[in-house]
Amino acid sequence: MAAPTITATAGNFVTGAGFLPDHDVTIRVTYTAEDISDYLAYATGPDGDLYAELPTSPATGPLHIAATDHRIDPDGACGLLWSNVQTILGS
C-alpha cells in the first residue's frame, strides 16, 4: 500500500496527494521546541488531493508535519498509515 505524500511550505500551507477521495484527514503538527503535537482535521477532494492552510502558531523552531487518512498500517505510528514528514521553520 503506497503512503500518501505531502508538501509543506512557508506560510503554513500543506498540499498532498494519494489520500482516499472525499475522506477525513488528520494533520499532525509537532512543535519540536515544545515537544508537543497538535492534530488538525481536514478533508480531501474527490481525487484524494489535500489542500490545507494551517493556523498560525507562535511556536519557534522547526515544525514537523505529517498526515493520515486513517488507513490501518500495523507498522505505522498509532497503527495508521502516515504520509512523509515535512519540516518547516516556525516563527
C-alpha positions in Angstrom: 0.0 0.0 0.0 1.5 3.3 -1.1 1.6 6.1 1.5 0.2 9.4 0.6 2.6 12.3 0.2 2.5 15.9 1.4 4.5 19.1 0.7 4.5 21.8 3.4 5.6 25.4 2.6 6.3 28.5 4.5 3.1 30.3 5.2 1.8 27.1 6.7 0.3 25.6 3.5 0.1 21.8 3.1 -0.7 20.1 -0.1 -0.9 16.4 -0.7 -1.9 13.5 -3.0 -2.6 9.8 -2.7 -5.2 10.1 0.1 -8.6 8.4 0.0 -11.1 10.5 -2.0 -13.6 12.7 -0.1 -12.2 11.5 3.2 -11.3 12.9 6.6 -7.6 13.6 7.1 -5.7 14.3 10.3 -2.7 16.5 10.1 -0.2 16.1 12.9 2.0 19.2 13.6 4.8 18.5 16.0 6.4 21.5 17.7 9.9 20.2 18.4 10.9 23.1 20.7 7.9 22.5 23.0 7.8 18.7 22.5 4.0 18.7 21.8 1.8 17.8 18.9 -1.5 19.2 17.5 -3.9 17.1 15.5 -6.0 19.1 13.0 -8.9 17.8 10.9 -9.3 18.5 7.2 -10.9 16.7 4.2 -9.6 15.6 0.8 -11.2 16.4 -2.5 -12.8 13.9 -4.9 -9.4 13.0 -6.4 -7.8 12.3 -3.0 -5.9 15.6 -3.0 -5.3 17.7 0.1 -5.1 21.4 0.4 -4.8 22.8 4.0 -3.9 26.1 5.5 -2.6 25.5 9.0 -3.4 28.0 11.7 -0.6 30.5 12.6 1.4 29.4 15.6 3.6 31.4 17.9 5.9 28.4 18.2 9.6 28.8 17.5 11.8 26.3 15.8 11.0 23.6 13.3 7.6 22.1 12.8 7.3 18.5 11.7 4.1 17.8 9.7 2.6 14.5 8.6 -0.9 13.5 7.6 -3.1 10.4 7.7 -6.5 9.4 6.2 -6.8 6.7 8.9 -5.9 3.7 6.9 -4.5 0.9 9.0 -0.8 0.2 9.0 0.4 -2.1 11.8 4.0 -0.7 11.4 2.9 2.9 11.4 2.6 5.4 14.3 -0.5 4.6 16.3 -1.2 1.8 13.8 -2.0 4.2 11.0 -0.6 4.8 7.5 1.1 8.3 7.6 2.5 10.4 4.8 6.0 11.5 4.6 7.1 14.1 7.2 7.8 17.6 6.1 9.6 20.2 8.1 9.0 24.0 8.1 10.5 26.6 10.3 8.2 28.2 12.9 8.2 31.9 13.8 
